[in-house]
Amino acid sequence: RSRVASDFNTLATALETYSTDWGHYPAAADWQALIGELSGGAVGTTPTENITGHPTITGEDGGIVYIKPDTLTAMKNPWTNEDYGYSYDAATGKWTLSCDSEKTDIGVLIRTSDSPNLTKQEEAPPPEP
């Protein structure tokens, strides 16, 4: 749990810095797209915005490394060694990081742009009969 909290804190700082530079959070569809944006294309999939020749809102050239590529590739779910989850809601402008421990006592851990705390994702209540 502490490893996930540490990774998510690092990612949250990078996401906030990215938002300051570009005017919004990365609109990445998945983890590989996110690390592509945060590494300036050094790892993950090719960025759609943070690329050389594409200026930020402050005029800085893209291709910015927000987190070192080695650090990004080392960030893995400590229980399963799989990629973390990332989602961005363009309508609300909010992001969510997630990690499924696959353990019933720990569950899915999330961190959102709304909260600096790592929390256990609440399960949806069962449908009414």
N, C-alpha and C positions, 0 to 999 in steps of 0.2 A: 504493500500500500504506500509506503514512504517513497519507493522508487517511482511509482506512478505520479504521486504528488509533485515530486521534484521535476520529472519530465514535463508535466503539464504546466508547472510554474515557468519553466524555461520557454515552452511553447507560447504561453500566454503573453510573456514579455515580447517575444518576436512578433506575435500577431498584432499587438498594440503598436509596435514600431512600424510594421508594414502598413497598418491603417493610417498612421500619421503621414507616411510617405505617399500612399496611393489614394487616400480618401475613403477607403473601405477595406474590409478584411478580404483575404484571398477567397475567390469564388471557386475553390477547388472542389471537384466532385468526390475525391477520395484521398486517402493518406499519401499515395504516391504523387498525386497532383499537388498536394499541400507542400510536401518536402521539395518538390521541383520549384515552387514559387519561393519558398523560404531560403533555398540554397542558390538562387539565381540560375537554376538549371544544372548545377553540378551533379545532383543526384535526383532520383525520381523521374517523373515525366517532364517533358519540355514545358516550361512555364508559358502561360498565355499572356501575362502582363509584365512580370518582372524580368524583362529581357533587354540585352544591350541594344541601344538605339531607341528605346521607348522610355521617355522621361517621366519621372514622378511628378506629382502636383507642385513640388518645390523646384522642379527643373533638373534634379539629379538624374544621371543616366541609369537605366535599369541594369539588371544583372547583379543586384545587390545581394550579398550573402548575409542573411539575418542570423543564421545559425550555421556553424561549420558543418560541412557535409558528413564528416566522420561522426559528429555528435548526432546528427539527424538519423543516420543509418543505424546507430546503436540504440536508438529509442524504440524499444519493442515491448510488447505486453510481457511482463515478467513471469506470468503463469503459463502462457502458451507460445511465447516467442513469435507471435503474429504482430502485424501492424496495428497501431492504435486506430481508432475511428475519428474522423473529422467530418463535420457537416457545417454548412453555412446557409443561412436563410436570407436571401437577398431582400425579401419583403420586410423583414424586421431588422436586417443588418446585424444579426447575431450569429455567433459560432458556438459549437459544442465539440468538446473532445471527449472520447469515450474509451473505456477499457473493460472488456468482458473477462472477468476472472475465471468464469466457468465454475465458480464455487458458490454454493447456495448461501453460505454465511457472509460472503463478501459481495457477490452479485456484480452488477455493471456499475463501474465508477465513472462519474462524469464531472467535467468542469466546463462552465459556460462563461460567455463574455459578461454575463450579469453577476456572477459570483466568483470571488477569489478562492472559494473552498471546494475541495474535492468531496463529492457527495455520492451516496448510493442512489442510483436511479430508482425511482418509485415505480413499482409495477402497476399497470392499469388494473383497476378493479374488474372482477369478472362481470360479464353482461348479466343484466337482470333477466329472469326467466319470463 
